[in-house]
């Protein structure tokens, strides 16, 4: 599990650092057993591999996502617009891609779907994962960003 945490941590640092110049700090890691989203804008990508299926979820607080969008486009949003949601999906897609490249070095190749975006507060995310999610909560200048990952073996 430690190598999995490092792979996710490096992937988040690579993508967020490249686009914002900031280094997200890992606050905590935990096994998440409920379905409640941990952010206000969430991107969910399905994962598939040889006899594997899972999900890669990136949840942003509005403030963290607005910081990222501000760094990307030079204009800082004040509300969650379609452009902000698209940026969340693209950031999640890039983090997932960086994760998959690193994960492949462990001998496991995964493909990912285009992320679906969910917005709001206190919503539930239902995936086909039967196993619990590994969750990593990062701090981006005082604002949370959470990455969740699960992977199930298929018979």
N, C-alpha and C positions, 0 to 999 in steps of 0.2 A: 504494500500500500504506500510506503514511503516513496518509492520510485514514481508511482502514479501521481502523488501529490507534487513531486518535483516537476514532472512533465507538465502538469496543469499550471503550476506556478511560473515556469519558464515561458510557457505559451502566452499567458496573460501579460507577463512583463514585456515580452517581445512586441506584441501587437499594441498594447496600450502605450508603452514607452515610445515606440516608433511614431505613433500618431499624435501623442500629446506631449512627449518629452518628460512625462512624469512616470515614476516607478510605483505601481500599486504595491501596498504592503499587505502581506497575508496576516489577517487578524486571528482567524481560527479556522480549523477544519473539523468536520463532524460528519457523522452518518445521519442523514436526514430520512426520517421514516414517514413523515406526513406529506401531503400533496400541496400544501399552501406555498404560494410563490413568495420569494424573498425580496422582491423588488416591485417597482411600479411599471416597468417596461421589461418584458421577458421575451427572449428569443429561444425557441425550442427547435432543435434539429434532431431528426431520427438518425440512428447509426445502424449500419448493417455490415456484416463480414461473413467469413466462412463459418457457418453454424453459430453466428452471433447476432444479436440485435440489442439496441440500447438507445440512449438519448444523451444529448449534450445540451445543457440548458444554461443560458447566461441571463441573469436578472440584474437590472440596473436600477438604482434609485434615480429619480428624476434629476437630481443635482449632479450625480456622477455622469449620467448620459449627457446632460447639458454641457458639462465641462468638455467632454469628448467632442461633441458637435461644435462647440465654440473653437476648439483647437483645429478641427478639421476644416471648417468653413470660414472662420474668422468672424462670423456673426453668432451671437449668443441667443439661443431661443429662450422664450419665457413660458412656453406651453408645449405640450407634446403634439407635434404636427406629424403629417405623413413623412416629411423629410427626416424628422427626429426618429421616427419608427424605422425608416429605411436604414438610417445610420446604425441603429441598434442591431438590426439584422446583419448588416455588413460587418460590424465589429465582431459579433458572435460567429459569423461565418469564418472570419480570419483567425479568430482564437481557436475555433474548432479545427481549422486547417493546420495551424501550427501544432496543435495537440496531436492530430492524426499523423503528421510527419514524424514527430518524436515517438509516438506510440508504435509506429511501424518498425522502429529499431528494436522493439521488444518481440518482433516476429509476428505481429498482428496487424493486418491491413483492414482498415475500415473505410466505408463510403458514407457520406453524409447527405441528407436531404437539404433542400433549401429551408432555412429557418422560417418558422411561423412566428408571428409577433402577437403577443397578448399584452394589453395595457389595463391599468386600473389598480385597485387596492384590494387586498384580501381575497384573491381569486385562487382557485385550485388548478393545478396542472396535472392532467391525466395522461400518462404515457403507457406504452405496453410493457414497460419494465416490471418485472416481478420482484427483483431484488431492490434493496435500499439504494439510495443515492449517496455518493460521496459528495459532500458540499465543502467548498472553500470560499470563505468570505474575505474579500480584499477591501482595503481602505484606499480610496483615491481622493487625496486632499480632504479627508474628513467625511467622505461619502461612500456608502457601500456599493460594491459590485460583487455578485455571487455567481460562481460557476458550480454547476452540479453535473455529475456524470454517473451513469449506470450502464452496465453491460450484462446481458444474460446469455447463457449458452442455450442454443436450440438443439433439440434432438434430431 
